[in-house]
Amino acid sequence: MTTPHPTEQDPRWAAVVARDAKADLQFVYGVKTTGVYCRPSSASRLPRPENVEFFDTPQHAEAAGYRASKRASGDQTQVAQRHAQIVEASCRHIERAENVPSLEALAALAGLSPFYFHRTFKAVTGLTPKGYANAHRSRKLRSRLKNSHSVTDALYSAGFNSNSRFYETADQVLGMKPCDYKAGGTNSDIRFAVGQCSLGAIAVAQSTRGVCAILLGDDPDKLLRDLQDQFPQANLIGADPAFEQLIAQVIGFVETPALGLDLPLDLRGTAFQERVWQALRQIPAGSTASYAEIARQIGAPGSFRAVAQACGANRLAVAIPCHRVVRSDGELSGYRWGVERKRQLLEREGSHRHDARHENPGSSSE
């Protein structure tokens, strides 16, 4: 009696033999004799089991030295579409659910293992299922606080089942106490100043947590209205001499990027947005990155459009350098404060980097 090869005892081999299309989302297999990898549903001739090894993703197979078969290459778009459909359905389910569904429940609904579903969801959205659920509840809470008669009603309406657990993280989610947020920022002191720089008008605002806004524009009055719209009942305090030193520091950085800018920041965004903003802060002055590169850097290669939206939601010009993100072809795209300002900032940073290299020719590793 012939002893079965270990591969034949692997459940994934059964999927390959059955050419199970459902398994296409779960693994690929490499064929040692040909050096290619295929998806389970491949119509290629069935290889001998001893010549097969399994990989969780095409990237893992390629890292092991395999190349995609022609069929596998052609299936990439189809698989990506299936991933997107599964994740979109899961997102809608999370948004409609009264309570946050468990990972196991979401995976079962998608017909995937919890491990593979978790990885697929994060690859498409840039967030874990739990992170997406928390971000969605936070958005609902902000909306409910503006319309509900009580904070408690808003909490339960947004899907928070425990007041105590929410209040532990309320400051991080809202930037202030829920009752103060509901009142449009009442009891929240925000100091601000407006000045002029070579890019036009600039407004800088600071909460007790850090700098919460750096706005650029042509009209100083419009910049102040933007601040007031964010927290209409906040206690806006005009600049004093100490605060004017801070705005001078920001203006100095705009004019001379080599000075650097090290300020405490009050970031108020979703978990995904804050991941993008942190990645932007890692781009050196004088350098650029594409939206797709940032998406890959944060572990969400399919989320370049969401990266662009996070850049557009940034309220901290220059401190969160969204001006350093460009299209994949190197061309400049939209910028919250105008493409021309984006161009000037990049040219200025590039000029300072060029000057630094000439002054210290041995400092560059390029």
C-alpha positions in Angstrom: 0.0 0.0 0.0 1.5 3.4 -1.1 1.8 6.0 1.7 0.1 9.2 0.8 2.4 12.2 0.3 2.0 14.8 3.1 0.7 17.3 0.5 -2.2 15.0 -0.2 -3.2 15.1 3.5 -3.4 18.9 3.4 -7.0 20.2 3.0 -5.7 22.7 0.5 -4.7 19.9 -1.9 -8.3 18.8 -2.0 -9.3 22.3 -3.1 -6.6 22.2 -5.8 -7.9 18.8 -7.0 -11.5 20.1 -7.0 -10.4 23.4 -8.7 -12.4 25.2 -6.0 -12.8 28.8 -7.0 -13.8 29.7 -3.4 -10.3 28.8 -2.3 -8.8 31.4 -4.7 -9.1 34.0 -1.9 -7.3 31.8 0.6 -4.0 30.6 -0.9 -1.9 29.9 -4.0 0.3 26.9 -4.8 3.7 26.8 -6.3 4.9 24.1 -8.7 8.6 23.3 -8.1 9.2 21.8 -11.5 7.9 24.8 -13.5 8.7 27.7 -11.1 5.2 29.2 -11.4 2.4 29.6 -8.9 -1.3 29.2 -9.5 -4.6 29.7 -7.8 -6.6 26.6 -6.7 -9.2 27.0 -9.6 -6.5 27.0 -12.2 -7.3 24.9 -15.3 -3.6 24.0 -15.7 -2.7 20.3 -15.6 -2.7 19.0 -12.1 0.9 18.7 -10.7 2.2 15.8 -8.7 1.6 16.5 -5.0 5.3 16.1 -4.1 6.1 19.1 -6.5 3.6 21.4 -4.7 4.0 23.9 -1.9 1.4 26.3 -0.6 1.6 30.0 0.1 -0.9 32.3 1.8 -0.5 35.1 -0.8 0.9 35.6 -4.2 3.5 37.9 -2.6 4.7 35.1 -0.4 5.1 32.8 -3.5 7.0 35.5 -5.4 9.3 36.0 -2.4 10.1 32.3 -2.6 11.1 32.7 -6.2 8.0 31.7 -8.0 6.5 33.7 -10.9 2.8 34.0 -11.7 1.4 31.7 -14.3 -0.4 33.4 -17.2 -3.7 32.4 -15.7 -2.7 33.6 -12.2 -1.7 37.0 -13.7 -5.0 37.3 -15.4 -6.9 36.4 -12.3 -5.4 39.2 -10.2 -8.0 41.8 -11.1 -10.8 39.4 -10.6 -9.6 38.3 -7.2 -9.1 42.0 -6.2 -12.7 42.7 -7.3 -13.9 39.8 -5.2 -11.9 41.0 -2.2 -13.5 44.5 -2.6 -17.0 43.1 -2.8 -16.5 41.0 0.3 -15.1 43.8 2.3 -17.8 46.3 1.1 -20.5 43.9 2.2 -18.8 43.5 5.5 -18.5 47.2 6.0 -22.2 47.6 5.3 -23.0 44.8 7.8 -20.8 46.5 10.5 -22.6 49.8 9.9 -26.1 48.3 10.1 -25.4 46.1 13.1 -26.8 47.2 16.5 -23.7 45.7 18.2 -20.2 45.4 16.7 -20.1 41.9 15.1 -17.3 39.5 16.1 -14.5 38.7 13.8 -15.7 35.1 13.6 -19.2 36.2 12.6 -17.9 38.5 9.9 -15.6 35.9 8.6 -18.4 33.3 8.5 -20.6 35.8 6.6 -17.9 36.2 4.1 -17.2 32.5 3.8 -13.5 32.9 4.9 -11.4 31.8 7.8 -11.1 34.5 10.5 -7.4 34.8 9.8 -7.8 35.3 6.1 -10.8 37.6 6.4 -8.9 39.8 8.9 -5.9 40.1 6.5 -8.1 40.8 3.5 -10.2 43.4 5.3 -7.1 45.2 6.4 -5.5 45.1 3.0 -8.5 46.7 1.4 -9.5 49.3 4.0 -6.2 49.9 5.9 -8.0 49.1 9.1 -8.8 46.0 11.0 -12.6 45.1 11.2 -12.5 46.3 14.9 -10.8 49.5 13.9 -13.3 50.2 11.2 -16.2 49.5 13.6 -14.7 51.9 16.1 -14.1 54.6 13.5 -17.7 54.2 12.3 -19.1 54.5 15.8 -17.0 57.6 16.4 -18.4 59.3 13.3 -21.9 58.4 14.4 -21.2 59.8 17.9 -20.0 63.1 16.5 -23.2 63.4 14.5 -25.5 62.2 17.3 -23.9 64.6 19.8 -25.0 67.5 17.7 -28.6 66.4 17.5 -29.4 64.4 20.6 -30.9 65.9 23.8 -28.4 64.1 26.0 -24.9 62.7 25.8 -26.1 59.3 27.1 -28.7 59.0 24.2 -26.0 59.9 21.7 -23.7 57.2 23.1 -26.2 54.4 22.9 -27.5 55.6 19.5 -24.0 55.4 18.2 -23.5 51.9 19.4 -21.5 52.4 22.6 -23.0 50.0 25.2 -20.9 51.1 28.1 -20.6 54.7 29.3 -17.6 54.0 31.4 -15.6 52.4 28.6 -16.4 55.2 26.2 -15.4 57.9 28.7 -12.0 56.3 29.1 -11.3 57.1 25.4 -13.6 60.2 24.9 -10.7 62.7 24.9 -8.9 60.8 22.2 -12.0 60.4 20.0 -13.4 63.9 20.4 -10.5 66.0 21.7 -12.6 67.0 24.7 -15.3 65.9 27.0 -18.5 64.6 25.2 -20.6 67.3 26.9 -18.3 70.0 25.7 -18.2 68.6 22.2 -22.0 68.5 22.2 -22.1 72.1 23.1 -19.9 73.0 20.1 -16.7 73.2 22.1 -18.0 75.1 25.1 -15.4 75.2 27.9 -12.7 74.4 25.3 -10.0 77.1 25.1 -8.5 77.5 21.7 -5.8 80.1 21.3 -5.1 81.4 17.8 -3.2 84.0 15.8 -3.3 85.1 12.2 -0.2 86.2 10.3 1.3 86.6 6.9 3.9 84.6 5.2 5.2 84.3 1.6 2.3 81.9 0.8 -0.4 84.3 2.0 -2.4 84.4 5.2 -1.7 81.8 7.8 -3.8 80.9 10.9 -2.4 78.8 13.8 -4.6 77.5 16.6 -3.7 75.5 19.7 -5.9 73.5 22.1 -4.7 72.3 25.5 -3.5 69.2 23.8 -1.4 70.8 21.1 -1.6 72.6 17.8 -5.0 71.7 16.3 -4.9 73.8 13.1 -2.5 75.4 10.7 -4.5 76.9 7.8 -3.3 78.7 4.7 -5.3 81.0 2.4 -5.7 84.4 0.8 -8.3 85.8 3.2 -7.5 86.0 6.9 -11.2 86.4 7.8 -12.1 83.2 6.0 -9.4 81.3 7.9 -11.0 82.5 11.2 -14.4 81.5 10.0 -13.0 78.0 9.3 -11.8 77.8 12.9 -15.2 79.0 14.2 -17.0 76.5 12.1 -15.1 73.6 13.7 -16.1 74.6 17.3 -18.7 77.4 17.1 -19.0 77.7 21.0 -15.3 77.3 21.8 -13.6 80.0 23.7 -11.3 81.4 21.0 -8.5 83.4 22.6 -6.6 85.9 20.5 -2.8 85.8 20.5 -0.7 86.9 23.4 3.1 87.5 23.1 3.9 83.9 24.0 1.6 82.5 21.4 3.0 84.9 18.8 6.3 83.2 19.2 4.7 79.9 18.2 3.2 81.3 15.0 6.6 82.9 14.3 8.1 79.4 14.6 5.5 78.0 12.1 6.1 80.8 9.7 9.9 80.4 10.0 9.4 76.7 9.1 7.3 77.6 6.0 10.0 80.0 4.8 13.0 77.8 5.8 12.1 74.1 5.9 15.6 73.2 7.1 14.8 74.7 10.5 12.4 71.8 11.2 9.2 71.9 13.2 8.8 70.1 16.5 5.5 70.9 18.0 2.9 68.9 20.1 0.0 68.2 17.7 -3.7 67.7 18.5 -4.7 65.2 15.8 -8.4 64.6 15.4 -9.2 62.0 12.8 -10.2 58.4 12.3 -7.7 55.6 13.0 -6.9 55.3 9.3 -6.4 59.1 8.8 -4.0 59.2 11.7 -2.0 56.3 10.3 -1.7 58.2 7.0 -0.8 61.4 8.8 2.0 59.7 10.7 3.3 58.2 7.5 3.4 61.7 5.9 5.5 63.0 8.8 8.1 60.4 7.9 8.7 61.8 4.4 11.9 63.9 4.6 11.8 67.5 3.5 12.8 67.8 -0.2 11.4 64.3 -0.9 8.0 63.2 -2.2 5.9 60.0 -2.1 3.0 58.8 -4.2 -0.4 58.1 -2.7 0.2 54.4 -3.7 3.5 54.4 -1.9 1.9 55.7 1.3 -0.9 53.1 1.0 1.7 50.4 0.8 3.7 51.9 3.7 0.7 51.7 6.0 -0.1 48.1 4.9 -3.1 49.0 2.8 -1.9 48.8 -0.8 -5.4 49.0 -2.3 -6.3 52.1 -0.3 -4.6 54.9 -2.3 -7.9 56.7 -2.8 -8.5 56.7 0.9 -5.0 58.0 1.4 -5.8 60.9 -0.9 -9.0 61.6 1.1 -7.0 61.6 4.4 -4.6 64.1 2.9 -7.6 66.3 2.0 -8.9 66.1 5.6 -5.6 67.3 7.1 -6.0 70.6 9.0 -2.3 71.0 9.9 -0.6 72.4 6.8 3.2 71.9 6.8 3.2 70.1 10.2 1.5 67.2 8.5 3.2 67.5 5.1 0.5 66.4 2.7 2.1 68.6 0.1 4.9 66.0 -0.2 2.4 63.5 -1.7 2.2 63.4 -5.5 0.7 61.3 -8.2 2.5 58.1 -9.2 3.7 59.9 -12.4 5.3 62.6 -10.2 2.7 65.3 -11.2 1.1 67.5 -8.6 -2.6 66.8 -7.7 -5.1 68.5 -5.5 -4.0 70.3 -2.4 -6.4 71.7 0.3 -4.7 75.1 0.2 -4.1 75.2 -3.6 -1.8 73.4 -6.0 0.3 76.5 -6.5 1.2 76.6 -2.7 2.0 72.9 -3.0 4.4 73.7 -5.8 6.1 76.5 -3.9 6.5 74.4 -0.8 8.1 71.5 -2.8 10.4 73.9 -4.7 11.5 75.6 -1.5 12.2 72.3 0.2 14.0 71.0 -2.8 16.1 74.1 -3.0 17.1 73.9 0.6 18.0 70.2 0.2 20.1 71.0 -2.8 21.9 73.8 -0.9 22.6 71.5 2.0 24.2 68.9 -0.3 26.6 71.5 -1.7 27.5 72.7 1.7 28.1 69.1 3.0 28.9 67.1 -0.1 29.9 64.0 1.9 26.7 63.8 3.9 24.5 62.3 1.2 24.4 58.5 0.7 23.0 58.8 -2.8 
